[in-house]
Amino acid sequence: MKFDANVASFLLASVCASSGWVVWWINKINLDKHLSTQQAADNAKKEYAAQRDFEHLRNNQKDISTGIALGFDEMERRFDLLDRDIIEIKAQLTIRNATEHK
């Protein structure tokens, strides 16, 4: 049997091309797995950050509501004091007018 260099070259090129294709395909699968894992991790981070930001906003809203309620309670207390002082002044004026008219 005669050695044919063309057939040998073709076979060698086919084996090299096939092995190169297999290596490329395995690397592509591994890269896709890595990218999908990385994307899932990034999505989880974003979801956690969004949840954390929402909790911060909710807690800030609660703090603002509590502050407003305390402010209104303080204003109510001051108005009660003013009402009491006004009633006291009216009572003193009434007593003074009653004693002066006698």
C-alpha positions, 0 to 999 in steps of 0.5 A: 500500500502506497503512502498518500500524503494528501490523505494523511494531511486531510486526516490529520487536519480533520482530527485537529479541526475536530479536537479544536471544535470539541475544546471550543465547545467545552469552553463555551459550555463552561463560560456559559455556566460561569456567566449564568452563575455570575448573572444569577449572583448579580440579580440576587445582589440587585434584589437584595439591594432593592429590598434593603433600599425599600426597608430604609425608605419604609423605616424613614417614613415611619420615623417621619410619621412618628416625628409628626405625631410627636409634633402634634402632641406637643402642639396639643399640649401647648394649646391645652396650657394656653387654654388653661392660662386664658381661663385663669386670666378670664377668671381673674378678670371676672373676679376683679370686675365683680369686686369693683362693681360691688 
